[in-house]
Amino acid sequence: MLAQEAARIIVEQGIDDYRAAKLKAAERLGMSGRGALPGNTEIESAVAEHLQLFGREHHLDLLRTLREAALAAMDLLSGFTPRLVGPVLNGTANVNSPINLHVFADSAELVALRLQEHSVSYRPFERRLKTRRDRTETFAAFRCVQNEDAIEATVFPVDGVRQAPISPVDGKPMQRANASAISKLLSE
């Protein structure tokens, strides 16, 4: 029940922090947030189930739109071996979900120059990701909007393409997909 309420909060309020959603759900249900809360994989499954139950057709249309936008952004950043990650890839995206890309460059400035060359306005920020179970690193990232779709591109070193950071959902390496894999998803 708590996982389902957390999923509803994530989808309807656009909260992308699973822990915050779990605590908010526990509070709404009159439960203590100190007890055993469902795991992130259980929350992600509940989000997928919620999206299937409430608005399946709309959700599929949204995923198609976001994945097409991801392909366009990946084309723009093609020189940086872009990979799609997160909810748009795994199918749990909602209207508030940004398109998350991992790009690989010798420096973040090269990515910024590419965006400037194409007159894409952006805001730089930093993203903290677990690179190993016991290690968190900070990476440069850029947030922009293209055709009303929020895009966040995190910049990794060129050799970072070989090892994905740890997923906050299941503790395994993040699933990444290149443009051809996204095209295949769209054709299915």
N, C-alpha and C positions, 0 to 999 in steps of 0.2 A: 504494500500500500504506500509506503514511504517512497519507494523507487518510482511509482507511478505519479505521485504528487510532485516529486522532484522533476520528473520528465515534463509534466505539464507546465511547471514554472519555467523550465529551460526553453520550451517551445513558445509559450505565450508571452513571456517577459523578455526573452532574448538573453537570458543569463547564460554565459558560457563557462562559468566556474562551477564545476560539479559539486565541490564542497559547499559553496555558498548556497546552491540550490538544495542540497540535502539538509542543511541546517534550517533554511527557510521552510522547507517541507515539514521537518520535524516540529518546528514551532507552530505551524498552521494546524498540524494534527494533534497538538497538545502532548507531544512526546519530547523527551529530553534529547538534546543533541549530543549528550555524552555517552549514550549507549552505543550498541553496535549499529552502525549505519550501513546501508547497502554499499557494495563496492562500485567503483566507477564503471566497470563492465556491465554490471546490472543496471546502472542508470542509463548507459548508452543503449542497452537493449530495450529498456522501457521507453526511451526517446523514439527509437525506431518503431516500436509498437504503437506509440501514440500517433506518430505521423501516418502510419498505415491506417489506423482506425478513423482518425479525424482529418479528412481532406486528402485522401489518397491521390486523386487525380490532380488536385492543386499542387500537392507536394511533388509529384512526378514532373509536372510542368516547371515548377520552381527549380528542381534539380537540373533539368535539361537547360534552363536559362543560365543557371550559375556555372554549369560545366562548359557551356558554349562561351561564356564570358571568360572562364579560366583559360580556355584554348586561345582566345584572342590575346589575353595578357601573356600567356606563354609564348605566343608568336612574337609579341613585342620584345620579350626578354629572351628570345631564342639563343642568343649568344652566351647565355649564362646557364645553360642546361637546366631549365626550370622543371620542377616537380610539384605536382599538386599533392597536398596533404590535408588531413582534417575532415570536418563534417561534409564538405562538398564532395570529397572523394568517397567517404564511407557511406554516404546517403542519409546522414542525420542532420543535414543543414536545414535551417529555417530562414524566414525572411530577414532575420537579423544577423545571419552568419556571414562573416567575410570570406572571401576566397583566399585561402592560405597557400602561398607558394614558397618553396625553398629554391633559392638561386645560388649559383656557385661562381665566385669571382676572386681575383687577386686582391681586390679592395672594394669596399662599399661605394667608394666614389665613382667607380666605373658604372655601377648600376644607376647611380644618381644621374650621371651624365647621359646615359641611355634614355632615361625618363625625360630629362630636359630636352634632348634632341627631338623628342616626339611631343613636346609641349604638354607633358603630363605633369600637373601640379601634384606634389606629394608632401608628406610630413615624415621626417625621419623619427624613429623611436628605437628603443632597445628591447630585445626579447630575451628573456632568460629561459633556457632549456636545459634539461638534464641530458648530458652526453654519455654518462655512465650512471650506474645506480648511486654512486657516492660523489658524483661531480656535476655541478651546475655551471654553465657558461653563459656569458652574455654575448649576443650577436646583434649587429646593426640590422635595422629593418626599415622598410618604407611603407607608408600607408597612403593609398590614393583611391580615387573613385573614377571609374570608367563606365559611362552609360548607366549611372545610378548603382553600380555594383561596387561594394567595398572590396579592395584588394590589399592584402598585406604580403609583402615579399621579404622574407628573412634571408640575409646574406651569409653564406657559409664559405669557408676556404674552398678552393677548387677541388682538393682531394676529399672534401666533406661529402661528396656525392656517394662515396663508398660506405659510409656509416651514418645511418639516420639517428637522430636523437631519440631518447626514450619517450614513449607515449605516456602522457599523464593518465590515460584511461586504463591501459592494461599492463604498463611497465615493460612492454616489449618495444623493439625499435619501431618507430613510426612507419606506417605504410606510406610509400611514395609512388606516384604514377607520372610517367612522362606523357607527352602529347599524344602519342599513338595509343597508349592505354586509355586515355580519356576519349579519344575518337571511337575506340572500340566500345566503351561504355555507352556512348551516345547512340551507336548503331544498334545496340541490343534492345 
